[in-house]
Amino acid sequence: MSKILSIDNDIITIGMDGGTLKEVRAVDLNFVPHVNDEVEIFETETKTIVSKLEKEQPNPLPYSPNGININVQNTQEMKNEQSSTLANGTIAVNKVVYCLLAFFLGAVGGHKFYSHRIGAGVCYLLFCWTGIPAIIALIELIVALCKKSDANGMILV
């Protein structure tokens, strides 16, 4: 591996694999040089290009040696499911689907069945002839439209 040994104004000194030194101009580099950067050198008769070798970062330990325990899990369960029940009883549902169901099928509880509120959905079905579930669904539609969705387009209901 070639390594940058020193940087003096516009001249960068690089230690080559065979123990020789090579001096290049700063304009021949396609990165900001630092001492001890590992580099590759490409040469033609008229031009020299120096590229930095990127080191692979080792996998972090689950337990940090300085006493800080960092446990991060990135699960993508929400992408595979239409809705998900959270610990406090709220349901995460797709905002667009929920709002469309509340608008078109709100009077018969379509949005309630979608959000796994089966009892409320049955009540909407039983009393749909009164028109009251349609008014409540309209209010729930407005509330859902005002809620901010997350990166996956989900809202909590």
N, C-alpha and C positions, 0 to 999 in steps of 0.2 A: 504494500500500500504506500502511496505517496502521501506526504504530510506537509502542511504548511509549517515552516520553521520560524520565519520572521516576516514582518511587514514593515518596510521602511518607505514612507511616502508613497510613491507610485510603483515601487518594486516589491514583489512578493518572492521570497525564497522558499523553494519547495525541495524537500528531501526525497529523492527518488528511491526505488526499490533496491537498486544496485549500490547504494551508498553515495551516489553522486548528487550534486546540487543543480537545480535549474532555477533560473531567475526569469520571471514573467512580469508583464505589466498588469496593473490592476484592471485595465480595460479588457484584458483577455479572460477575465473571470465573469461568470454569469450569476454570481452571488456575492454577498458581503463576506469577505474573508476574515477568519479568526485564526489565531495561532493554534496548532494541533488539529485543525480540520483535515479530514482525510479526503483526498481529491483524486480525480482521474484526469490525465492530460491527453488531449487529442491534438496531433500536429500534422500540418501539411507543410509544403515548402514555403508558403507565404503567411500562414496563419497558425496560431496556437490558441486552443480553447481549453479552459480548465473548468471542470464540473465537480461540484461537491458530492461526496458519497453520503447518502443518508443512512444513519445507523438505525437498526431495528430496535425499538424499545422493548425491553424484556417485560414479560407478563408481571403485573404487580402482585405482590404477595397478599393473601387475604388478611394477614396480620402484619401491621407495620412495625418495624423494629423500634421505633421511637415511642411505642406504647399506645398509639392511636389505632383503634380497630375500625376499619372501613369496610362495610359490607354493602355493596351496591349490586342490585339485580335489575336487569332491564328485561322485563317480560312484555310480550306483545299480545296478551290475551284479548284485548279489546278489538284488535283487527279481525280476529277469527269469529267473534260472536256479534250478533246484532245488538244484544243488550247484556248487561252484567249487573248482578245484585251486589251492592256494597254492604259493609258491615253494619252501618247505621240504618239499614232498611231502605235507603234510597236506591233508585235504579238508574243506571246510565244507559240512555237510549240515543239513537241517532236523531238529531234535531230535525232534519228535513222530513224524515219519515213520520216522526211523531206529529209535527205540525200539519202535514198533509192529511194524516188520519184524523186529527182533531177537527180539521176544516170539513173534510168530506164525509167522514163517518163518526163524527163526534156525538151526534144525537143518539146513536145506538151503541156508543162506548168503544169504538174501534181503537182509539188511542189508549184506552184503559187496558184492553186485552193485550195490546202491543207492549205496554210497560209492565206486564205481568201482574196487574191489579184485577184479577178475575172477578172478585166479589163486587168491586165498583163497576166493572163492565156489565155484569149481570143486572145490577141495579139500573144502569143506564138503559139496558134493553127492556126491563120491566116497565119503566116509567117514560119511555121515549114518546108515547102517545100524548104526554102532557106538554111537551116542549121545554120543560125545565132542564133536562140533560143537554139540550142544544144550546141553551143560554150558558150553562156551566162550561160546556166544551168550548164555546167562543171565548170565555174568560181565560180558560186554561191555554187556549191557543195564543192569546195575547201575552200571557205570562211566559210561555215557552219561547215565543219570538223575542222577548226581551232578555232572555238568558244568554250568556256568553257560552259558546261551544268551545271545547278543547281542540287540540290539534287534529284529533280524529273525527271531529264533527259531532261529538257526543255531549249531551247535557244530562244533568241530574234531575229526576222527577220523583 
